[in-house]
Amino acid sequence: MKMSDLTCPSCSASYEVAESISAKGNPGHAQCAICGAMLASWQDSKLRAYRLVLAPEHKYSSVPVPPSPGC
Ligand SMILES: [Zn+2]
């Protein structure tokens, strides 16, 4: 499993991309869940999963960030 990060070029939402090397998938495409922009498309038979990790509005909110757990 190969992990990478992707940012929507349209609305700056952050995505985590999981790409499986062993599992077979189908050609397809990924669209932004927030604004619907095309994030990526592929023609090979790799299995890819896009997960929204940070909605763009969170970047600009004034909500205090909780301290990191595990200290
Ligand atoms: Zn977007």
N, CA, C, O and the ligand as a Tripos MOL2 file, in Angstrom:
@<TRIPOS>MOLECULE
protein
  285   283    72     0     0
PROTEIN
NO_CHARGES

@<TRIPOS>ATOM
      1 N           0.8480   -1.2070    0.0000 N.3       1 MET1
      2 CA          0.0000    0.0000    0.0000 C.3       1 MET1
      3 C           0.8760    1.2480    0.0000 C.2       1 MET1
      4 O           1.7360    1.4210    0.8640 O.2       1 MET1
      5 N           0.6470    2.0940   -0.9640 N.am      2 LYS2
      6 CA          1.4190    3.3260   -1.0620 C.3       2 LYS2
      7 C           0.5130    4.4850   -0.6760 C.2       2 LYS2
      8 O          -0.5950    4.6180   -1.1960 O.2       2 LYS2
      9 N           0.9940    5.3270    0.2420 N.am      3 MET3
     10 CA          0.1870    6.4480    0.6980 C.3       3 MET3
     11 C           0.7740    7.7480    0.1770 C.2       3 MET3
     12 O           1.9920    7.9150    0.1110 O.2       3 MET3
     13 N          -0.1010    8.6570   -0.1870 N.am      4 SER4
     14 CA          0.3640    9.9760   -0.5800 C.3       4 SER4
     15 C          -0.7200   10.9910   -0.2610 C.2       4 SER4
     16 O          -1.8530   10.6340    0.0610 O.2       4 SER4
     17 N          -0.3590   12.2410   -0.3560 N.am      5 ASP5
     18 CA         -1.2960   13.3180   -0.0700 C.3       5 ASP5
     19 C          -1.6510   14.0460   -1.3610 C.2       5 ASP5
     20 O          -0.8500   14.1410   -2.2900 O.2       5 ASP5
     21 N          -2.8570   14.5460   -1.3840 N.am      6 LEU6
     22 CA         -3.3120   15.2790   -2.5490 C.3       6 LEU6
     23 C          -4.1450   16.4600   -2.0820 C.2       6 LEU6
     24 O          -4.9420   16.3430   -1.1510 O.2       6 LEU6
     25 N          -3.9570   17.5810   -2.7290 N.am      7 THR7
     26 CA         -4.7480   18.7550   -2.4060 C.3       7 THR7
     27 C          -5.5880   19.1340   -3.6100 C.2       7 THR7
     28 O          -5.0790   19.2310   -4.7260 O.2       7 THR7
     29 N          -6.8550   19.3450   -3.3850 N.am      8 CYS8
     30 CA         -7.7400   19.7350   -4.4740 C.3       8 CYS8
     31 C          -7.2680   21.0670   -5.0540 C.2       8 CYS8
     32 O          -7.1260   22.0410   -4.3150 O.2       8 CYS8
     33 N          -7.0240   21.1240   -6.3560 N.am      9 PRO9
     34 CA         -6.5500   22.3730   -6.9630 C.3       9 PRO9
     35 C          -7.6110   23.4570   -6.9710 C.2       9 PRO9
     36 O          -7.2990   24.6320   -7.1680 O.2       9 PRO9
     37 N          -8.8480   23.0780   -6.7610 N.am     10 SER10
     38 CA         -9.9390   24.0370   -6.8500 C.3      10 SER10
     39 C         -10.3040   24.6310   -5.4940 C.2      10 SER10
     40 O         -10.4650   25.8460   -5.3710 O.2      10 SER10
     41 N         -10.4370   23.7800   -4.4740 N.am     11 CYS11
     42 CA        -10.9110   24.2840   -3.1820 C.3      11 CYS11
     43 C          -9.9260   24.0220   -2.0460 C.2      11 CYS11
     44 O         -10.1990   24.3800   -0.9010 O.2      11 CYS11
     45 N          -8.7870   23.4020   -2.3460 N.am     12 SER12
     46 CA         -7.7210   23.1780   -1.3560 C.3      12 SER12
     47 C          -8.0810   22.1790   -0.2690 C.2      12 SER12
     48 O          -7.4630   22.1700    0.7960 O.2      12 SER12
     49 N          -9.0660   21.3450   -0.5270 N.am     13 ALA13
     50 CA         -9.3510   20.2790    0.4200 C.3      13 ALA13
     51 C          -8.2030   19.2710    0.3770 C.2      13 ALA13
     52 O          -7.6310   19.0200   -0.6830 O.2      13 ALA13
     53 N          -7.8740   18.7010    1.5250 N.am     14 SER14
     54 CA         -6.7630   17.7620    1.5930 C.3      14 SER14
     55 C          -7.2750   16.3320    1.5420 C.2      14 SER14
     56 O          -8.2490   15.9770    2.2060 O.2      14 SER14
     57 N          -6.6120   15.5350    0.7550 N.am     15 TYR15
     58 CA         -6.9780   14.1300    0.6200 C.3      15 TYR15
     59 C          -5.7830   13.2450    0.9160 C.2      15 TYR15
     60 O          -4.6290   13.6080    0.6860 O.2      15 TYR15
     61 N          -6.1040   12.0710    1.4330 N.am     16 GLU16
     62 CA         -5.1060   11.0350    1.6060 C.3      16 GLU16
     63 C          -5.3870    9.9850    0.5350 C.2      16 GLU16
     64 O          -6.5150    9.5120    0.3980 O.2      16 GLU16
     65 N          -4.3790    9.6380   -0.2000 N.am     17 VAL17
     66 CA         -4.5420    8.6890   -1.2940 C.3      17 VAL17
     67 C          -3.8550    7.3840   -0.9400 C.2      17 VAL17
     68 O          -2.6590    7.3540   -0.6500 O.2      17 VAL17
     69 N          -4.6170    6.3190   -0.9660 N.am     18 ALA18
     70 CA         -4.0590    4.9940   -0.7320 C.3      18 ALA18
     71 C          -4.0550    4.2460   -2.0570 C.2      18 ALA18
     72 O          -5.0920    4.0670   -2.6950 O.2      18 ALA18
     73 N          -2.8720    3.8160   -2.4510 N.am     19 GLU19
     74 CA         -2.7420    3.1070   -3.7150 C.3      19 GLU19
     75 C          -2.2350    1.7080   -3.4340 C.2      19 GLU19
     76 O          -1.1390    1.5240   -2.9050 O.2      19 GLU19
     77 N          -3.0360    0.7340   -3.7920 N.am     20 SER20
     78 CA         -2.6440   -0.6460   -3.5470 C.3      20 SER20
     79 C          -1.8200   -1.1740   -4.7070 C.2      20 SER20
     80 O          -2.1990   -1.0320   -5.8690 O.2      20 SER20
     81 N          -0.7140   -1.7710   -4.3880 N.am     21 ILE21
     82 CA          0.1670   -2.3080   -5.4270 C.3      21 ILE21
     83 C          -0.2630   -3.7150   -5.8060 C.2      21 ILE21
     84 O          -0.1450   -4.1240   -6.9620 O.2      21 ILE21
     85 N          -0.7650   -4.4530   -4.8210 N.am     22 SER22
     86 CA         -1.0970   -5.8610   -5.0720 C.3      22 SER22
     87 C          -2.5370   -6.0560   -5.5400 C.2      22 SER22
     88 O          -2.8030   -6.8800   -6.4150 O.2      22 SER22
     89 N          -3.4650   -5.2970   -4.9560 N.am     23 ALA23
     90 CA         -4.8720   -5.5040   -5.2880 C.3      23 ALA23
     91 C          -5.2000   -4.9360   -6.6630 C.2      23 ALA23
     92 O          -4.6610   -3.9070   -7.0710 O.2      23 ALA23
     93 N          -6.0750   -5.6100   -7.3540 N.am     24 LYS24
     94 CA         -6.4830   -5.1720   -8.6770 C.3      24 LYS24
     95 C          -7.7080   -4.2720   -8.5900 C.2      24 LYS24
     96 O          -8.6650   -4.5670   -7.8740 O.2      24 LYS24
     97 N          -7.6630   -3.1940   -9.3140 N.am     25 GLY25
     98 CA         -8.8040   -2.3030   -9.3670 C.3      25 GLY25
     99 C          -9.2230   -2.1100  -10.8100 C.2      25 GLY25
    100 O          -8.9780   -2.9630  -11.6630 O.2      25 GLY25
    101 N          -9.8480   -0.9960  -11.0700 N.am     26 ASN26
    102 CA        -10.2770   -0.6910  -12.4230 C.3      26 ASN26
    103 C          -9.8800    0.7320  -12.7680 C.2      26 ASN26
    104 O          -9.6930    1.5590  -11.8760 O.2      26 ASN26
    105 N          -9.7500    1.0250  -14.0560 N.am     27 PRO27
    106 CA         -9.5570    2.4220  -14.4510 C.3      27 PRO27
    107 C         -10.7070    3.2670  -13.9350 C.2      27 PRO27
    108 O         -11.8510    2.8140  -13.8910 O.2      27 PRO27
    109 N         -10.4060    4.4680  -13.5540 N.am     28 GLY28
    110 CA        -11.4770    5.3050  -13.0080 C.3      28 GLY28
    111 C         -10.9870    6.7110  -12.7630 C.2      28 GLY28
    112 O          -9.9750    7.1390  -13.3180 O.2      28 GLY28
    113 N         -11.7050    7.4150  -11.9370 N.am     29 HIS29
    114 CA        -11.3260    8.7790  -11.6160 C.3      29 HIS29
    115 C         -11.8010    9.1270  -10.2130 C.2      29 HIS29
    116 O         -12.6670    8.4560   -9.6520 O.2      29 HIS29
    117 N         -11.2300   10.1690   -9.6650 N.am     30 ALA30
    118 CA        -11.6250   10.6250   -8.3420 C.3      30 ALA30
    119 C         -12.0500   12.0830   -8.4460 C.2      30 ALA30
    120 O         -11.4070   12.8950   -9.1120 O.2      30 ALA30
    121 N         -13.1460   12.3870   -7.7720 N.am     31 GLN31
    122 CA        -13.6370   13.7570   -7.7670 C.3      31 GLN31
    123 C         -13.6360   14.2980   -6.3490 C.2      31 GLN31
    124 O         -13.8200   13.5550   -5.3850 O.2      31 GLN31
    125 N         -13.4280   15.5900   -6.2370 N.am     32 CYS32
    126 CA        -13.4480   16.2350   -4.9320 C.3      32 CYS32
    127 C         -14.8470   16.1350   -4.3330 C.2      32 CYS32
    128 O         -15.8430   16.4370   -4.9920 O.2      32 CYS32
    129 N         -14.9060   15.7040   -3.0630 N.am     33 ALA33
    130 CA        -16.1970   15.5640   -2.3930 C.3      33 ALA33
    131 C         -16.7810   16.9240   -2.0240 C.2      33 ALA33
    132 O         -17.9800   17.0380   -1.7690 O.2      33 ALA33
    133 N         -15.9480   17.9430   -1.9960 N.am     34 ILE34
    134 CA        -16.4000   19.2710   -1.5910 C.3      34 ILE34
    135 C         -16.9060   20.0710   -2.7860 C.2      34 ILE34
    136 O         -18.0190   20.5950   -2.7570 O.2      34 ILE34
    137 N         -16.1030   20.1640   -3.8200 N.am     35 CYS35
    138 CA        -16.4410   21.0510   -4.9330 C.3      35 CYS35
    139 C         -16.6740   20.2990   -6.2340 C.2      35 CYS35
    140 O         -17.1220   20.8980   -7.2120 O.2      35 CYS35
    141 N         -16.3810   18.9960   -6.2720 N.am     36 GLY36
    142 CA        -16.6710   18.2160   -7.4560 C.3      36 GLY36
    143 C         -15.6140   18.2870   -8.5430 C.2      36 GLY36
    144 O         -15.8010   17.7280   -9.6240 O.2      36 GLY36
    145 N         -14.5040   18.9690   -8.2730 N.am     37 ALA37
    146 CA        -13.4420   19.0660   -9.2710 C.3      37 ALA37
    147 C         -12.7780   17.7120   -9.4760 C.2      37 ALA37
    148 O         -12.7290   16.8900   -8.5610 O.2      37 ALA37
    149 N         -12.2760   17.4900  -10.6650 N.am     38 MET38
    150 CA        -11.5680   16.2460  -10.9450 C.3      38 MET38
    151 C         -10.2130   16.2640  -10.2580 C.2      38 MET38
    152 O          -9.3910   17.1500  -10.4910 O.2      38 MET38
    153 N          -9.9960   15.2710   -9.4100 N.am     39 LEU39
    154 CA         -8.7200   15.1880   -8.6960 C.3      39 LEU39
    155 C          -7.7010   14.3910   -9.4900 C.2      39 LEU39
    156 O          -6.5430   14.7890   -9.6130 O.2      39 LEU39
    157 N          -8.1360   13.2750  -10.0210 N.am     40 ALA40
    158 CA         -7.2220   12.4120  -10.7590 C.3      40 ALA40
    159 C          -8.0190   11.4200  -11.5780 C.2      40 ALA40
    160 O          -9.1650   11.1000  -11.2630 O.2      40 ALA40
    161 N          -7.3950   10.9460  -12.6250 N.am     41 SER41
    162 CA         -7.9790    9.8500  -13.3840 C.3      41 SER41
    163 C          -6.8570    8.9170  -13.7910 C.2      41 SER41
    164 O          -5.7160    9.3390  -13.9820 O.2      41 SER41
    165 N          -7.1910    7.6630  -13.9210 N.am     42 TRP42
    166 CA         -6.1650    6.6880  -14.2620 C.3      42 TRP42
    167 C          -6.7500    5.6290  -15.1850 C.2      42 TRP42
    168 O          -7.9360    5.3030  -15.1330 O.2      42 TRP42
    169 N          -5.8800    5.1140  -16.0190 N.am     43 GLN43
    170 CA         -6.3130    4.1080  -16.9890 C.3      43 GLN43
    171 C          -5.7790    2.7240  -16.6550 C.2      43 GLN43
    172 O          -6.1760    1.7390  -17.2770 O.2      43 GLN43
    173 N          -4.8910    2.6430  -15.6900 N.am     44 ASP44
    174 CA         -4.3600    1.3380  -15.3260 C.3      44 ASP44
    175 C          -5.2620    0.6720  -14.2860 C.2      44 ASP44
    176 O          -6.1620    1.3020  -13.7310 O.2      44 ASP44
    177 N          -5.0110   -0.5730  -14.0410 N.am     45 SER45
    178 CA         -5.8900   -1.3340  -13.1530 C.3      45 SER45
    179 C          -5.3540   -1.3700  -11.7360 C.2      45 SER45
    180 O          -5.2150   -2.4330  -11.1300 O.2      45 SER45
    181 N          -5.0580   -0.1990  -11.2250 N.am     46 LYS46
    182 CA         -4.6480   -0.1010   -9.8350 C.3      46 LYS46
    183 C          -5.8580    0.2380   -8.9800 C.2      46 LYS46
    184 O          -6.8210    0.8590   -9.4310 O.2      46 LYS46
    185 N          -5.7690   -0.1920   -7.7360 N.am     47 LEU47
    186 CA         -6.8340    0.1200   -6.8030 C.3      47 LEU47
    187 C          -6.4280    1.3590   -6.0120 C.2      47 LEU47
    188 O          -5.4240    1.3610   -5.3000 O.2      47 LEU47
    189 N          -7.2200    2.4010   -6.1530 N.am     48 ARG48
    190 CA         -6.9060    3.6540   -5.4590 C.3      48 ARG48
    191 C          -8.0950    4.0650   -4.5940 C.2      48 ARG48
    192 O          -9.2540    3.8600   -4.9570 O.2      48 ARG48
    193 N          -7.7800    4.6420   -3.4590 N.am     49 ALA49
    194 CA         -8.8340    5.1390   -2.5840 C.3      49 ALA49
    195 C          -8.4780    6.5520   -2.1420 C.2      49 ALA49
    196 O          -7.3630    6.8110   -1.6910 O.2      49 ALA49
    197 N          -9.4280    7.4490   -2.2760 N.am     50 TYR50
    198 CA         -9.2190    8.8460   -1.8690 C.3      50 TYR50
    199 C         -10.0640    9.1100   -0.6440 C.2      50 TYR50
    200 O         -11.2650    8.8400   -0.6230 O.2      50 TYR50
    201 N          -9.4130    9.6450    0.3790 N.am     51 ARG51
    202 CA        -10.1240    9.9250    1.6150 C.3      51 ARG51
    203 C          -9.9330   11.3900    1.9750 C.2      51 ARG51
    204 O          -8.8110   11.8930    2.0440 O.2      51 ARG51
    205 N         -11.0440   12.0530    2.1990 N.am     52 LEU52
    206 CA        -10.9790   13.4610    2.5970 C.3      52 LEU52
    207 C         -10.4730   13.5470    4.0260 C.2      52 LEU52
    208 O         -11.0600   12.9550    4.9310 O.2      52 LEU52
    209 N          -9.3950   14.2750    4.2330 N.am     53 VAL53
    210 CA         -8.8410   14.3750    5.5770 C.3      53 VAL53
    211 C          -9.0360   15.7640    6.1680 C.2      53 VAL53
    212 O          -9.0320   15.9220    7.3890 O.2      53 VAL53
    213 N          -9.2050   16.7570    5.3340 N.am     54 LEU54
    214 CA         -9.3590   18.1080    5.8680 C.3      54 LEU54
    215 C         -10.1990   18.9450    4.9150 C.2      54 LEU54
    216 O          -9.7910   19.2340    3.7910 O.2      54 LEU54
    217 N         -11.3690   19.3230    5.3840 N.am     55 ALA55
    218 CA        -12.2060   20.1870    4.5730 C.3      55 ALA55
    219 C         -11.6040   21.5890    4.5570 C.2      55 ALA55
    220 O         -11.0490   22.0310    5.5620 O.2      55 ALA55
    221 N         -11.7040   22.2840    3.4440 N.am     56 PRO56
    222 CA        -11.0150   23.5700    3.2960 C.3      56 PRO56
    223 C         -11.4500   24.6000    4.3120 C.2      56 PRO56
    224 O         -10.6410   25.4360    4.7140 O.2      56 PRO56
    225 N         -12.7130   24.5700    4.7480 N.am     57 GLU57
    226 CA        -13.1640   25.6060    5.6840 C.3      57 GLU57
    227 C         -12.4750   25.4900    7.0410 C.2      57 GLU57
    228 O         -12.3780   26.4650    7.7860 O.2      57 GLU57
    229 N         -11.9920   24.2700    7.3560 N.am     58 HIS58
    230 CA        -11.3170   24.0920    8.6320 C.3      58 HIS58
    231 C         -10.0020   24.8510    8.7070 C.2      58 HIS58
    232 O          -9.5350   25.2010    9.7900 O.2      58 HIS58
    233 N          -9.4160   25.1010    7.5550 N.am     59 LYS59
    234 CA         -8.1300   25.7940    7.5470 C.3      59 LYS59
    235 C          -8.2710   27.2470    7.9860 C.2      59 LYS59
    236 O          -7.3180   27.8580    8.4690 O.2      59 LYS59
    237 N          -9.4470   27.7790    7.8160 N.am     60 TYR60
    238 CA         -9.6110   29.2040    8.0650 C.3      60 TYR60
    239 C         -10.4870   29.4900    9.2740 C.2      60 TYR60
    240 O         -10.7700   30.6490    9.5780 O.2      60 TYR60
    241 N         -10.9200   28.4300    9.9720 N.am     61 SER61
    242 CA        -11.7560   28.6470   11.1180 C.3      61 SER61
    243 C         -10.9020   29.0780   12.3090 C.2      61 SER61
    244 O          -9.6850   28.8930   12.3110 O.2      61 SER61
    245 N         -11.5420   29.6440   13.3060 N.am     62 SER62
    246 CA        -10.8150   30.1000   14.4820 C.3      62 SER62
    247 C         -10.9760   29.1170   15.6380 C.2      62 SER62
    248 O         -10.6760   29.4440   16.7860 O.2      62 SER62
    249 N         -11.4450   27.9270   15.3320 N.am     63 VAL63
    250 CA        -11.5910   26.9160   16.3610 C.3      63 VAL63
    251 C         -10.2090   26.4840   16.8370 C.2      63 VAL63
    252 O          -9.3640   26.1050   16.0260 O.2      63 VAL63
    253 N          -9.9730   26.5380   18.1520 N.am     64 PRO64
    254 CA         -8.6560   26.1520   18.6490 C.3      64 PRO64
    255 C          -8.3690   24.6760   18.3890 C.2      64 PRO64
    256 O          -9.2410   23.8200   18.5320 O.2      64 PRO64
    257 N          -7.1420   24.4060   18.0080 N.am     65 VAL65
    258 CA         -6.7440   23.0320   17.7260 C.3      65 VAL65
    259 C          -6.4420   22.3230   19.0360 C.2      65 VAL65
    260 O          -5.6420   22.8180   19.8300 O.2      65 VAL65
    261 N          -7.0640   21.1760   19.2780 N.am     66 PRO66
    262 CA         -6.8010   20.4420   20.5290 C.3      66 PRO66
    263 C          -5.3670   19.9360   20.5490 C.2      66 PRO66
    264 O          -4.7840   19.6460   19.5040 O.2      66 PRO66
    265 N          -4.8070   19.8340   21.7420 N.am     67 PRO67
    266 CA         -3.4240   19.3500   21.8510 C.3      67 PRO67
    267 C          -3.3130   17.9050   21.3670 C.2      67 PRO67
    268 O          -4.2660   17.1320   21.4560 O.2      67 PRO67
    269 N          -2.1570   17.5630   20.8620 N.am     68 SER68
    270 CA         -1.9400   16.2150   20.3630 C.3      68 SER68
    271 C          -2.0130   15.2040   21.5000 C.2      68 SER68
    272 O          -1.4350   15.4200   22.5660 O.2      68 SER68
    273 N          -2.7190   14.1050   21.2750 N.am     69 PRO69
    274 CA         -2.7950   13.0760   22.3260 C.3      69 PRO69
    275 C          -1.4760   12.2760   22.3960 C.2      69 PRO69
    276 O          -0.6560   12.3080   21.4780 O.2      69 PRO69
    277 N          -1.3170   11.5840   23.4800 N.am     70 GLY70
    278 CA         -0.2020   10.6650   23.5910 C.3      70 GLY70
    279 C           1.0550   11.2490   24.1830 C.2      70 GLY70
    280 O           2.1480   10.7450   23.9260 O.2      70 GLY70
    281 N           0.9250   12.3170   24.9830 N.am     71 CYS71
    282 CA          2.1130   12.9030   25.5840 C.3      71 CYS71
    283 C           2.5140   12.1370   26.8540 C.2      71 CYS71
    284 O           3.5000   12.4880   27.5010 O.2      71 CYS71
    285 ZN        -12.3410   20.6150   -4.2210 Zn       72 ZN72
@<TRIPOS>BOND
     1     1     2 1
     2     2     3 1
     3     3     4 2
     4     3     5 am
     5     5     6 1
     6     6     7 1
     7     7     8 2
     8     7     9 am
     9     9    10 1
    10    10    11 1
    11    11    12 2
    12    11    13 am
    13    13    14 1
    14    14    15 1
    15    15    16 2
    16    15    17 am
    17    17    18 1
    18    18    19 1
    19    19    20 2
    20    19    21 am
    21    21    22 1
    22    22    23 1
    23    23    24 2
    24    23    25 am
    25    25    26 1
    26    26    27 1
    27    27    28 2
    28    27    29 am
    29    29    30 1
    30    30    31 1
    31    31    32 2
    32    31    33 am
    33    33    34 1
    34    34    35 1
    35    35    36 2
    36    35    37 am
    37    37    38 1
    38    38    39 1
    39    39    40 2
    40    39    41 am
    41    41    42 1
    42    42    43 1
    43    43    44 2
    44    43    45 am
    45    45    46 1
    46    46    47 1
    47    47    48 2
    48    47    49 am
    49    49    50 1
    50    50    51 1
    51    51    52 2
    52    51    53 am
    53    53    54 1
    54    54    55 1
    55    55    56 2
    56    55    57 am
    57    57    58 1
    58    58    59 1
    59    59    60 2
    60    59    61 am
    61    61    62 1
    62    62    63 1
    63    63    64 2
    64    63    65 am
    65    65    66 1
    66    66    67 1
    67    67    68 2
    68    67    69 am
    69    69    70 1
    70    70    71 1
    71    71    72 2
    72    71    73 am
    73    73    74 1
    74    74    75 1
    75    75    76 2
    76    75    77 am
    77    77    78 1
    78    78    79 1
    79    79    80 2
    80    79    81 am
    81    81    82 1
    82    82    83 1
    83    83    84 2
    84    83    85 am
    85    85    86 1
    86    86    87 1
    87    87    88 2
    88    87    89 am
    89    89    90 1
    90    90    91 1
    91    91    92 2
    92    91    93 am
    93    93    94 1
    94    94    95 1
    95    95    96 2
    96    95    97 am
    97    97    98 1
    98    98    99 1
    99    99   100 2
   100    99   101 am
   101   101   102 1
   102   102   103 1
   103   103   104 2
   104   103   105 am
   105   105   106 1
   106   106   107 1
   107   107   108 2
   108   107   109 am
   109   109   110 1
   110   110   111 1
   111   111   112 2
   112   111   113 am
   113   113   114 1
   114   114   115 1
   115   115   116 2
   116   115   117 am
   117   117   118 1
   118   118   119 1
   119   119   120 2
   120   119   121 am
   121   121   122 1
   122   122   123 1
   123   123   124 2
   124   123   125 am
   125   125   126 1
   126   126   127 1
   127   127   128 2
   128   127   129 am
   129   129   130 1
   130   130   131 1
   131   131   132 2
   132   131   133 am
   133   133   134 1
   134   134   135 1
   135   135   136 2
   136   135   137 am
   137   137   138 1
   138   138   139 1
   139   139   140 2
   140   139   141 am
   141   141   142 1
   142   142   143 1
   143   143   144 2
   144   143   145 am
   145   145   146 1
   146   146   147 1
   147   147   148 2
   148   147   149 am
   149   149   150 1
   150   150   151 1
   151   151   152 2
   152   151   153 am
   153   153   154 1
   154   154   155 1
   155   155   156 2
   156   155   157 am
   157   157   158 1
   158   158   159 1
   159   159   160 2
   160   159   161 am
   161   161   162 1
   162   162   163 1
   163   163   164 2
   164   163   165 am
   165   165   166 1
   166   166   167 1
   167   167   168 2
   168   167   169 am
   169   169   170 1
   170   170   171 1
   171   171   172 2
   172   171   173 am
   173   173   174 1
   174   174   175 1
   175   175   176 2
   176   175   177 am
   177   177   178 1
   178   178   179 1
   179   179   180 2
   180   179   181 am
   181   181   182 1
   182   182   183 1
   183   183   184 2
   184   183   185 am
   185   185   186 1
   186   186   187 1
   187   187   188 2
   188   187   189 am
   189   189   190 1
   190   190   191 1
   191   191   192 2
   192   191   193 am
   193   193   194 1
   194   194   195 1
   195   195   196 2
   196   195   197 am
   197   197   198 1
   198   198   199 1
   199   199   200 2
   200   199   201 am
   201   201   202 1
   202   202   203 1
   203   203   204 2
   204   203   205 am
   205   205   206 1
   206   206   207 1
   207   207   208 2
   208   207   209 am
   209   209   210 1
   210   210   211 1
   211   211   212 2
   212   211   213 am
   213   213   214 1
   214   214   215 1
   215   215   216 2
   216   215   217 am
   217   217   218 1
   218   218   219 1
   219   219   220 2
   220   219   221 am
   221   221   222 1
   222   222   223 1
   223   223   224 2
   224   223   225 am
   225   225   226 1
   226   226   227 1
   227   227   228 2
   228   227   229 am
   229   229   230 1
   230   230   231 1
   231   231   232 2
   232   231   233 am
   233   233   234 1
   234   234   235 1
   235   235   236 2
   236   235   237 am
   237   237   238 1
   238   238   239 1
   239   239   240 2
   240   239   241 am
   241   241   242 1
   242   242   243 1
   243   243   244 2
   244   243   245 am
   245   245   246 1
   246   246   247 1
   247   247   248 2
   248   247   249 am
   249   249   250 1
   250   250   251 1
   251   251   252 2
   252   251   253 am
   253   253   254 1
   254   254   255 1
   255   255   256 2
   256   255   257 am
   257   257   258 1
   258   258   259 1
   259   259   260 2
   260   259   261 am
   261   261   262 1
   262   262   263 1
   263   263   264 2
   264   263   265 am
   265   265   266 1
   266   266   267 1
   267   267   268 2
   268   267   269 am
   269   269   270 1
   270   270   271 1
   271   271   272 2
   272   271   273 am
   273   273   274 1
   274   274   275 1
   275   275   276 2
   276   275   277 am
   277   277   278 1
   278   278   279 1
   279   279   280 2
   280   279   281 am
   281   281   282 1
   282   282   283 1
   283   283   284 2
@<TRIPOS>SUBSTRUCTURE
     1 MET1         2 RESIDUE 1 A MET
     2 LYS2         6 RESIDUE 1 A LYS
     3 MET3        10 RESIDUE 1 A MET
     4 SER4        14 RESIDUE 1 A SER
     5 ASP5        18 RESIDUE 1 A ASP
     6 LEU6        22 RESIDUE 1 A LEU
     7 THR7        26 RESIDUE 1 A THR
     8 CYS8        30 RESIDUE 1 A CYS
     9 PRO9        34 RESIDUE 1 A PRO
    10 SER10       38 RESIDUE 1 A SER
    11 CYS11       42 RESIDUE 1 A CYS
    12 SER12       46 RESIDUE 1 A SER
    13 ALA13       50 RESIDUE 1 A ALA
    14 SER14       54 RESIDUE 1 A SER
    15 TYR15       58 RESIDUE 1 A TYR
    16 GLU16       62 RESIDUE 1 A GLU
    17 VAL17       66 RESIDUE 1 A VAL
    18 ALA18       70 RESIDUE 1 A ALA
    19 GLU19       74 RESIDUE 1 A GLU
    20 SER20       78 RESIDUE 1 A SER
    21 ILE21       82 RESIDUE 1 A ILE
    22 SER22       86 RESIDUE 1 A SER
    23 ALA23       90 RESIDUE 1 A ALA
    24 LYS24       94 RESIDUE 1 A LYS
    25 GLY25       98 RESIDUE 1 A GLY
    26 ASN26      102 RESIDUE 1 A ASN
    27 PRO27      106 RESIDUE 1 A PRO
    28 GLY28      110 RESIDUE 1 A GLY
    29 HIS29      114 RESIDUE 1 A HIS
    30 ALA30      118 RESIDUE 1 A ALA
    31 GLN31      122 RESIDUE 1 A GLN
    32 CYS32      126 RESIDUE 1 A CYS
    33 ALA33      130 RESIDUE 1 A ALA
    34 ILE34      134 RESIDUE 1 A ILE
    35 CYS35      138 RESIDUE 1 A CYS
    36 GLY36      142 RESIDUE 1 A GLY
    37 ALA37      146 RESIDUE 1 A ALA
    38 MET38      150 RESIDUE 1 A MET
    39 LEU39      154 RESIDUE 1 A LEU
    40 ALA40      158 RESIDUE 1 A ALA
    41 SER41      162 RESIDUE 1 A SER
    42 TRP42      166 RESIDUE 1 A TRP
    43 GLN43      170 RESIDUE 1 A GLN
    44 ASP44      174 RESIDUE 1 A ASP
    45 SER45      178 RESIDUE 1 A SER
    46 LYS46      182 RESIDUE 1 A LYS
    47 LEU47      186 RESIDUE 1 A LEU
    48 ARG48      190 RESIDUE 1 A ARG
    49 ALA49      194 RESIDUE 1 A ALA
    50 TYR50      198 RESIDUE 1 A TYR
    51 ARG51      202 RESIDUE 1 A ARG
    52 LEU52      206 RESIDUE 1 A LEU
    53 VAL53      210 RESIDUE 1 A VAL
    54 LEU54      214 RESIDUE 1 A LEU
    55 ALA55      218 RESIDUE 1 A ALA
    56 PRO56      222 RESIDUE 1 A PRO
    57 GLU57      226 RESIDUE 1 A GLU
    58 HIS58      230 RESIDUE 1 A HIS
    59 LYS59      234 RESIDUE 1 A LYS
    60 TYR60      238 RESIDUE 1 A TYR
    61 SER61      242 RESIDUE 1 A SER
    62 SER62      246 RESIDUE 1 A SER
    63 VAL63      250 RESIDUE 1 A VAL
    64 PRO64      254 RESIDUE 1 A PRO
    65 VAL65      258 RESIDUE 1 A VAL
    66 PRO66      262 RESIDUE 1 A PRO
    67 PRO67      266 RESIDUE 1 A PRO
    68 SER68      270 RESIDUE 1 A SER
    69 PRO69      274 RESIDUE 1 A PRO
    70 GLY70      278 RESIDUE 1 A GLY
    71 CYS71      282 RESIDUE 1 A CYS
    72 ZN72       285 GROUP 0 **** ****
